[in-house]
Amino acid sequence: MRRLNALNQKQALKVVKELDAFPKVPDDYKKTTPTGGGVSIVVFILIAILVMSEVAYYASTQLKFDYEVDTDADGKLKINIDMTVAMPCQLIGADVVDMTGQDTNMFGRLTLDQTYFELTPRQRQYQDVVQEINAYLREEYHAIQELLWMSSISAVYKQGMPERDDNPVGQPDACRVHGSLEVNKVAGNFHITAGKSVPMIPRGHAHISMMIKNSDYNFSHRIDHFSFGEAVNGVINPLDGEENVTPDNFHMYQYFMQIVPTEVRTYAANVDTYQYAVSHRNRSIDHSSGSHGVPGIFVKYDLNSLKIRVREVHRPFGQFLIRLVGIIGGIFSVSGIMHSLGGVITDFVCCNFKLGQYKKEDIPSSMANSSSITDNFPSEQIPGVNLLATDS
């Protein structure tokens, strides 16, 4: 029984060996040349480089975006604010009003600290860097998602505005408004204007500014940070580094924001945050010329009903194998075609111009012309050759 099994195995191996779909060229028919060896070396080097680059490409990740309806309508929206206004803190008020008409005190309170509007050289350098980065991203990139969650560009923003390293002379001339507010997930209006706010019945509030002189109005401001939701490393906020200096006392600045809920699931972050797009306009308040309104800084925001899910994924392994096989097979095929074509061109040129192995001096003198052949051999002894006799 064992002998029969061994015999069957040998027969099966013989059938497998004989079943070969790829033709083999006998070694006696192969001819090695320096050109072929050089081409082989170049081909193997090129294959190694492309395979390594393909492996690195597969090892890298990409962002995948999904869109769905935001069903968390009853949640809260966190607003993070850090800005400086060129007016003393006792002359301004910062509040939020939304569509629900809820009391602003229930959203939290912002901290107002006396400071100086003019920056130190170190602070100005940081401000310039932030402005240059935001300007570069706006002008050079159509889609900056690769920089949002997959790069280290956020290291500049982690630092924050440096502390003052000098002792300025005189009283503080500005107010730093900073902190976070928990508001409803509905459209609203954050504003900074002259006068402290007082609640109104049945809802809302008003700013009392009767005791403020016209010369005290100055809504020049600098926005060091303005974001929504939890902080995420790498998120670029469009208003970071924004600075506006008003040419007159009565001036209105308006920012219009469209907020998009964003769910980030990457190797660097796993949070729920918000992105926003912003447009802004400003104008002077002059009632005599028909430009009416309230001077101040107004940020009007609205939430999008769609939510973006951001995931960091690897490319499919099957795609990697297909590309890898295509690279190796394609290079072998193209290199073989080019080598054969080069050989044909070389043979054609050398044959026509008697170069290389086709030089005349390498041909025996007895075979230099056809007359020597016919002279040395009778015509009847040369098979396939018939000489016609001519009249002398």
TAGISUL-V800981 format. One record per pair of residues at least 24 apart in sequence whose ideal C-beta (glycine too) atoms are under 7 Angstrom apart, sorted by the first residue. I is the first residue (numbers start at 0). J is the second residue. Records with the same first field share a line. If there is no record, write none. Layout:
BEGIN
I->J + J
END
This chain:
BEGIN
35->338
38->334 + 338
42->330 + 331 + 334
45->330
46->327 + 330
49->326
50->323 + 326
53->322 + 323 + 326
57->314 + 319
60->311 + 312 + 313
61->312 + 314
62->144 + 149 + 309 + 311
63->310 + 312
64->307 + 309
65->308
66->305 + 307
67->306 + 308
68->304 + 305
69->260 + 304 + 305 + 306
72->184
74->184
75->181 + 182 + 183 + 184
76->182 + 183 + 184 + 227
77->179 + 181 + 227 + 228
78->179 + 180 + 182 + 189 + 227
79->179 + 224 + 226
80->109 + 176 + 177 + 178 + 225
81->177 + 223 + 224
82->176 + 220 + 221 + 222 + 223 + 225
83->114 + 116 + 173 + 175 + 220 + 221
84->173 + 174 + 176 + 191 + 218 + 220
85->116 + 172 + 173 + 217 + 219 + 220
86->173 + 174 + 215 + 217
87->174
88->113 + 174
90->193 + 211 + 215
91->174 + 191 + 192 + 193
92->192 + 194 + 195 + 196 + 206
93->176 + 191
94->190 + 196 + 204
95->180 + 182 + 187 + 189
96->187 + 188 + 203
97->182 + 183 + 185 + 186 + 187
98->185 + 186 + 187
99->183 + 185
100->202 + 203
101->183
102->198
103->204
106->180 + 181 + 182
107->179 + 180 + 181
109->176 + 177 + 178 + 180
110->177 + 178
111->174 + 176
112->175
113->171 + 174
114->171 + 173 + 174 + 175
115->167 + 171 + 172 + 173
116->172 + 173 + 219
119->163 + 164 + 165
121->161 + 164
122->160 + 161
125->160 + 161
126->240
128->155
129->155 + 239 + 240
130->240
133->235 + 237 + 239 + 240
136->235
143->235
146->235
147->233 + 234 + 235
148->233 + 263 + 265 + 267 + 268 + 309
150->233
152->233
153->232 + 233
156->239
160->223
184->302
186->300 + 301 + 302
187->300
188->297 + 299
189->298
190->295 + 296 + 297 + 298
191->295 + 296
192->293 + 294 + 295
193->294 + 295
213->248
214->248
216->248 + 249 + 294
217->245 + 248
218->245 + 250 + 252 + 294 + 295 + 296
219->243 + 244 + 245
220->296
227->258 + 273 + 275
228->271 + 272 + 273
229->270 + 271 + 272
231->263 + 268 + 270 + 272
232->267 + 268
233->267
234->272
237->277
238->277
243->281
247->283
249->283 + 284 + 294
250->281 + 283 + 284 + 294
251->281 + 282 + 284 + 292 + 293 + 294 + 295
252->279 + 281 + 296 + 297
253->279 + 280 + 281 + 297 + 299
254->279 + 298
255->279 + 299
256->298 + 299 + 300
257->301 + 303
258->300 + 301 + 302 + 303
259->303 + 307
260->306
261->307 + 309
262->306 + 308 + 309
263->309
264->309 + 310
265->309 + 311
266->311
END
